[in-house]
Amino acid sequence: MTRATSIPEAVTIHVPLRIVKRGGRKEMQLPEGASQTRRTNSALVKALARAFRWKRMLESGEFMSISELAEREGIAFTYMARVLRLTLLAPDIVEAIVDGTQGQEVTLAYVLEPLSIIWSEQRAYLL
């Protein structure tokens, strides 16, 4: 038995994408409307985890002030205060960040900027 059609040795597939540099690494950007896989922002997730850990430590009475905790952790008070603000994010925003479904513009630097404590305003700004 013989085949009627021959099998090509090479197959070329064209995928429209753009390569951009983000934070010192290269990333592929698909065109508008193309489905993208979820990609968590590890720096942002790590900052969220730290924020909630620090909040728990403060609420438990283990540390009496942010200053005391910052000194113990060996970081600047101002940085800790900014990261602690992440605990004020709306629960659905936190979930989107952990799931990796937040917008690409939502980075750690972006969310460390002063935000409203009103959840609907946060959603309008971040989602």
Secondary structure, 3 states (H helix, E strand, C coil): CCCCCCCCCCCCCCCCCEEEEECCEEEEECCCCCCCCCCCCHHHHHHHHHHHHHHHHHHCCCCCCHHHHHHHHCCCHHHHHHHHHHHHCCHHHHHHHHHCCCCCCCCHHHHCCCCCCCHHHHHHHHC
